[in-house]
């Protein structure tokens, strides 16, 4: 029995020795293998020393002329802050939320928290899933800079090793600063600088303690704890961070109590209130075409522009209001109809909309001046509407009065039946009430200049998105600095920039270039012509027909379809925009000469068809080209180069070369394109357009102003181009598909009111100074009826020195007494229009569609990019 016990004991001892050896061998193998593996991982870790000079990908920033930020664009919104720019309390908020032992030198807690790892491992084991993390701030820096977010053992070990490597090379404060500049905090914001701007619209040093705590709570779950998406969870998380700050001694109990009671103040703030989206779009296209997308959107470029924010905002509002008015019939004598609601919402959608949830049928942003609303109830005389879920408003008869059309004498307008117009659930567009400003009957040109009521009188009116489009471009008429560009009703609805790329016929707005050719005596004589005209030269307004090379006749007509049958002074022909005398002037100077002279204003020869209707606007031009051309009159004869960009600066402060840039600053011209005297005489005649002619509605602005209306055949395009001493602006209105706007549409009614409202802002605070009179101008007394010199009792006019009117009337008026003229058209020009106006033959093509977008969401460079020539 004892032997058996001894043998059993020996067997047991041998078992444990063998087992121990196996375990020891296993431990040894695991230790060696694990050590080798860790050594391998350590040796393959990336170097962290380059983080001492870390330059993160930074977005493109575009600034206005006054330094105001216009836009920020790039894959990541980031404002990298230096250590001195980061407040200590925001450091404390993030440390309290993410890594309470961060400032410790205890190897158990820094740079890796082993108790935290064990705790997380135990919880993960219980749940059989990775439900809790244990990464310290150094580990998060390692992961954010060098590793992927995948949850694997290898990645976690590399993260730990990198944390140690970081702690060997950087101080606690440097690691924390890297973390605060890198961490993603939701809504596209990377780093606390961008997050402070996105959520609170201010820099980090202006954040309150509750706001700092709110940001400190975001890294754990940026989407879930987002105060914009989940306010309740965000408040709870913020108060948790405040409690941790109190526990760590960073704040007092009173500060904690006040901060926990503070309301949520987070709102989405776009970095840069981009009021000049058409301008910034052009800038981005040009940068990408020259330097590539990576350099444009990731290297922190700063672009400084000439945009003046108050003028840009005025241009946007004027264009939007003018086009909205057109769609409502408030700017013309043509009656327009309500096209009905946007769509009809069901019961569930109505309930959501009244809670402020934007209906899917709407565009992402409200276009123009419009706001959306949902009809809640309707009676015969009014409708109750939920305005974007914020409040309930009542629409009465004033809100729909425009549906009755322009006032008809003293007749009382009919009341609109709301019950037949709207019903509960209709999704509609509204805008703040605008007084139509309809002129009295008999007032020249019936130009309706709208008025914005005082706040106490403001209400809401039913409206609709206009299908007609428009553009406004304005610049300093001496330097060429573009101060505003509005390329359409709404950038959100259409990215096509009509201010730069819409080639349309200018109608009578082109006349000044031909008139300038006619009164430029020195230039005419230099080209072998003997008969110059003056501002008082009488021009026949009688029927005219011009024989064309193919044997047909061109018969121009006046807007009113009538003739005065007596000579009219040249200045009045221009002021009243009478067509037939204008064609006579063109034929007098000759079409080839007029084409050559018009090129002095920056137009290309290919834009100027050599036809009799050239003077009536047969050319195809852009609003920017017209602005530049008229600036030649306003600045003493110099053809300036419009520019939008003054400089582009890299992140290191160096400037990028402005190569192949058609809208970048350039040296001003040294020689005038036309003589200063001709420029001044044209300005004086264009002043008469506003004092006595088609632009008379602008007279109410009370400044020295000059300008010209333009309307094309079938009322397809309406223009007004005008200027004061400092600013010049062009306005175009028309359909993209070039269809007629209506029987009574005209530049004086559709475009001029927009120009007037823009110029109200441009002229505010400006002195009322007359235009500068050059030395080559003299004055003389003339008989206004005959256009001849008269020493006594005549009217004083300005003339070019040495080019005065004749002392007596010529024996024969311009073109003699006949009505038929043989044109000097080149034989290559063919016509098939018979007696129809030549304007039908040239130009007036539909506007091209906006460029397609690629997968990145950026417009392709296929013709409308910033690098394409504009002049």
ZAPASE-807245 format. One record per residue (C-alpha): x, y, z; residue in one letter. Coordinates in steps of 0.1 Angstrom, whole numbers, plus 5000, padded with zeros to 4 digits. Example, Ala and Ser with C-alpha at 12.3 -4.5 7.8 and 13.67 -1.06 7.14 Angstrom:
2
512349555078A 513749895071S 
***
This chain:
871
500050005000X 502850235009X 504650154977X 501650244957X 501450574976X 505150644969X 504650564932X 501550794930X 503551074946X 506451034922X 503951034893X 502251344907X 505551524911X 506651434876X 503251564862X 503651904879X 507251934869X 506351854833X 503352094835X 505552364850X 508152314823X 505452334796X 503952644811X 507452804816X 508252714780X 504952864768X 505453174788X 509053204774X 507753154739X 504953404744X 507353644760X 509953614733X 507353614706X 505453904721X 508554094727X 509754034691X 506354134679X 506354454700X 509954524689X 508854484653X 505854714658X 508054964676X 510654964648X 507955004622X 506255294639X 506355624620X 508455904632X 506556164653X 509156444652X 507556604621X 504656694644X 506756964658X 506157144625X 502757014617X 500957204590X 497357064587X 495257074556X 493557404558X 490657524536X 490457804511X 489458144526X 488158434505X 487958784519X 486059094509X 487759434503X 487259534540X 488859214553X 485559044561X 485558674555X 483358584526X 483658204524X 485557904536X 485657604513X 487557274516X 487056914527X 487657004563X 486857324582X 489857404604X 491257704622X 494657604635X 495457784668X 498857844684X 499457744720X 499058104731X 495658134714X 494157844734X 492557944767X 493557734797X 489957674807X 489157504774X 492157274779X 490657194813X 487257114798X 488756864774X 491056704799X 488256664824X 486056504798X 488556284781X 491556214803X 491356324840X 494956204847X 496456374817X 498756604837X 500056314858X 503556174855X 502455844871X 503355564846X 500155384854X 498155674840X 500355854815X 500755834786X 498555524788X 496055444815X 496455084824X 493555084850X 491455234822X 492454954798X 491554684824X 488254844831X 487354874794X 488454514788X 486254394817X 483254574803X 483954454768X 484154104781X 480854124799X 479154254768X 481154034744X 481654344723X 483954654722X 481554894739X 483955114758X 487155284749X 490155354771X 492255584750X 494055864767X 494656194749X 498156084737X 496555764723X 493955964705X 496556194691X 498455884679X 495255734663X 494156064647X 497456134631X 498755794622X 496255514625X 492855404612X 489755394634X 489455014630X 489054824663X 491754554663X 494354434688X 497254534665X 495954884660X 495454924698X 498954804705X 500455044679X 498355314694X 499855254728X 503355234715X 502855554696X 501555724727X 504855634745X 506755764715X 504856094716X 505556134754X 509256094747X 509256374721X 506656624733X 505456784765X 502056734779X 500957074767X 502257024731X 500356694729X 497156854741X 497557134716X 497856884688X 494756714700X 492757034703X 493657134667X 493056784652X 489956634669X 486756614650X 483856794667X 480956744643X 479356954615X 482556944595X 484657114622X 488156984629X 489657144660X 488357384686X 488957684664X 486657574637X 484157434662X 483957764681X 483057934648X 480657674636X 478657644668X 478957984683X 480258214656X 483158354676X 486858274684X 487758044713X 488858324736X 485358464736X 483558134746X 481758114779X 482457834804X 479257644794X 480257674757X 483757544764X 482257254784X 479857184754X 482757154730X 484756944756X 481956684756X 481856634718X 484856404711X 483156104728X 480356104701X 480356414679X 477056324662X 475156204693X 476156474717X 475756744689X 473857034704X 472257104670X 471056754664X 470356624699X 470056914724X 468956704754X 471856464751X 474256754745X 472956934777X 473456624797X 476956574784X 477856934789X 476756914826X 478756594830X 481856784818X 481157074841X 480856824870X 484256674861X 485757014860X 484457084894X 485756754907X 489256834894X 489257174909X 489257374877X 486057574886X 484157664917X 480857524929X 479157854920X 480657854885X 479457494881X 475957574893X 475657874870X 477057684840X 474657394844X 471757634845X 472857814814X 470757764783X 472057604751X 473257874728X 474657674699X 473557754664X 474957674630X 477257954618X 478657914583X 482258034583X 481958344562X 478558484553X 479058434516X 476958704500X 479158694468X 478758334458X 478958404421X 482258584427X 483758324449X 482658054424X 484758224397X 487758254420X 487657884429X 487357784392X 490357994384X 492457864412X 491657504404X 492457564367X 495857714375X 497057534407X 494857214410X 492257124436X 494657004463X 496457334464X 493157534462X 491257354489X 493857204513X 496857444516X 495257734535X 495257984506X 493858324513X 492258524485X 491658894488X 488959044466X 487459384458X 483959284469X 482259554491X 479859354514X 477259624517X 477059674480X 477059304473X 474159254497X 472359544481X 472859394446X 471559054458X 468459204473X 467759444444X 467959164418X 465858924439X 463159184446X 463059304410X 462658954396X 460158864422X 458259174413X 458259074376X 456858734384X 454058914403X 453459184376X 454559464400X 457159624377X 455359634344X 452059694327X 451859324318X 449559124341X 451058814357X 449158524374X 449858314405X 451157974394X 449857794425X 451557644456X 454857464455X 453157134464X 450556994488X 451556834521X 449656544538X 448656554575X 451956414587X 454056644566X 451956944578X 452556854615X 456356814608X 456457154590X 454657334618X 457457204641X 460057364619X 461157064599X 461857174563X 459756994537X 461756784512X 460056954483X 461957274490X 465457364478X 468257334505X 468257714510X 465557974506X 466058154473X 466058534470X 463958704496X 461558414500X 460458224530X 458357904530X 455057864548X 452257604552X 448657694549X 446757594581X 443257724573X 441457934546X 438458154546X 436958374519X 439058684528X 442258554544X 444458254552X 446358134583X 449858024575X 452657864596X 455758064587X 458557804586X 457157654618X 458257964638X 454958154641X 451458174626X 450658474603X 447558594586X 447558674549X 444958934540X 443859114508X 446959324507X 449159014504X 447458914472X 446559254457X 449159204430X 446958944414X 444659224402X 447359374380X 448359744378X 445859994392X 443260094366X 442460464370X 440360504402X 438560174400X 438459974432X 440459654429X 438559324431X 438859114463X 440658784459X 438858474471X 441358284492X 439157974492X 439557934455X 443258014457X 444657804486X 443757514508X 445057364541X 448357184535X 449557394506X 453257474507X 453757834495X 456458104492X 456158424511X 458158744513X 458059064534X 455559304519X 456859534492X 454959844480X 454659824442X 455460184437X 453260204406X 453460554390X 450560774383X 448860744349X 450560964323X 453960954341X 456760904316X 457560534310X 455360414339X 458460294358X 457360124390X 460060184416X 459159964446X 459360074482X 460259874513X 457759964541X 458960074575X 459159784600X 455859874616X 454059854583X 455759534572X 453759224566X 453858924544X 452658864509X 452158554487X 454658524460X 456458274437X 459858194423X 460458394391X 461358214360X 462858524345X 466558584353X 468758884358X 472258994366X 473959294381X 477659384381X 479159694395X 482659834398X 484660144406X 484560334374X 488060464378X 490060154389X 487959864376X 487659704410X 484459494409X 482459574440X 479459334434X 478459054411X 475058894411X 474658634384X 471058534388X 468058524410X 469458264434X 472858084434X 471157794452X 468857744422X 471257824394X 475057844395X 475357994360X 476858344363X 474858564339X 476858874349X 479958724333X 478858474307X 475358564295X 475858704260X 472658894252X 471659184229X 471859524246X 469159694226X 469460074227X 472060054255X 474560004226X 473660344210X 476160554230X 479160384213X 477860474178X 476960824190X 480460864204X 481860774170X 479661034154X 480661324177X 484461234178X 485461504152X 489261444155X 488861074149X 486561114120X 488861364103X 491861124109X 489860854090X 489261084061X 485661184070X 484661544068X 481261564085X 481161524123X 478061564144X 477561754177X 475161694206X 472661944190X 472861814154X 469261774141X 468561414128X 465561324107X 462961104124X 461161004092X 460560654077X 463760494064X 464560194043X 468060064036X 468759854006X 470759544015X 473259353993X 470759083986X 468259333972X 465859334002X 465159644024X 465659704061X 463059934076X 463760034112X 460960144134X 460660334166X 459460184199X 456160374197X 455760274160X 455360644151X 457560914137X 457961274147X 458461374110X 460761654121X 464461664129X 465361594165X 468561704182X 471061424186X 471061444225X 467261404225X 467361114201X 469560944227X 467561054258X 464260934243X 465860634227X 464360694192X 465560424168X 465260564133X 467560864139X 470060634155X 470160424124X 470660734103X 473660834125X 475160484120X 474860514083X 476260864084X 479560754100X 479560424081X 479160074095X 482859964091X 483960284110X 481360234137X 482459874142X 486159984144X 485260254169X 483160024191X 486159804196X 487760094215X 485260004243X 486559654247X 484259454224X 485659194201X 485159224163X 483358894163X 480659044186X 479859334163X 477859234132X 478359494104X 474659554099X 472359864101X 470759734133X 474159734151X 473260074167X 470059924180X 471859644198X 472459364173X 475659274191X 475959004218X 477559134249X 477759044287X 476759274316X 480459284326X 481459404291X 478759674292X 479959794326X 483459814314X 482459994282X 480360254299X 483160314325X 485160464296X 482560744294X 482660794332X 486360804338X 487561044311X 488060794282X 490160514297X 489360154290X 490059994324X 490359624331X 487759494356X 489359294384X 488059094413X 491258954429X 493959174444X 496258904458X 496458534467X 498558444498X 499858104508X 499857984544X 503458094548X 502658444538X 504058434503X 501958554474X 500958324445X 501558464410X 498358584393X 498958414360X 496358364332X 493858554354X 491358764335X 489858914366X 493058984386X 494459324393X 496559474365X 498359794357X 495960074347X 495960204311X 498360494304X 496560624274X 492860694269X 490860484244X 488760784234X 489461154240X 488361294274X 486161554256X 484161284238X 483761084270X 482461404288X 480061494260X 478561134261X 478261164299X 476361484295X 474061334270X 473561024292X 472661264320X 469861394299X 468561034297X 467961054334X 466861414335X 464461414306X 464461064289X 463760704295X 465660684327X 463760974344X 462760754373X 466360764385X 466061144389X 464661084424X 468160974436X 469161334434X 472761294423X 474761364392X 474061044373X 474260924337X 472860604321X 470960444293X 468060204290X 467959914265X 465159694252X 465459444223X 463059324198X 459959144212X 460959264246X 463458974251X 466059164270X 465859464293X 468959674303X 469959964323X 473660074325X 474460384346X 477060554367X 477860834391X 481260974400X 482460664417X 480460354408X 479060214376X 476559924374X 474859724347X 471559544351X 470159284327X 466759114329X 465558834306X 464658464302X 467358214299X 465558064269X 465258414253X 461558414252X 459658754252X 458958904286X 455659074276X 454259344255X 455159624278X 458459504291X 461259754288X 464559844302X 462960144320X 460459914337X 462259584344X 465959684348X 465960044359X 464159994392X 466759734402X 469559974393X 467860254413X 467660044444X 471259934441X 472460284436X 470660404466X 473160204487X 476060294465X 475360674467X 474660674505X 477260894521X 478661004488X 478861364480X 476861494450X 479761604427X 479461694390X 481461504365X 484861644357X 485061864327X 488261814307X 490162104290X 489162004254X 485562114261X 484162454252X 480762604255X 478662784228X 475162924225X 473062754198X 469562754184X 468162424198X 465762384169X 468262424141X 471462314159X 473362624146X 475362884165X 473363174179X 474963464197X 471863604214X 469063414232X 470363074224X 470862774247X 474362694260X 475762354252X 479162184256X 481162094225X 484561964216X 487062254212X 487362324175X 484362124166X 481362364170X 478062344152X 477762524119X 476862894118X 473962824095X 471762524088X 472962294060X 471162304027X 470161944030X 469461744062X 471261424070X 470761174041X 468961444021X 465261444019X 464761084007X 463960774027X 466060514008X 469660454015X 471960194000X 473960034028X 477659974027X 477359614040X 479959374028X 478559124003X 479358834027X 476458944049X 473258784038X 469758854050X 466458684046X 464358884070X 462659094043X 461159404060X 461659264095X 463959424120X 467559304117X 467759234154X 465958904146X 468958774127X 471858824150X 472458684185X 469658624209X 470758264214X 469558074245X 471958084274X 473957774279X 473157554308X 475457574339X 478457344338X 477956984350X 479356874383X 481756594389X 481656364418X 483456604441X 480656854438X 482857114421X 481857244386X 483957104358X 486257334339X 484357314306X 484057664294X 482657864322X 485657834345X 487758114359X 490458074334X 488358144303X 488858484287X 486258744294X 487459034273X 
***
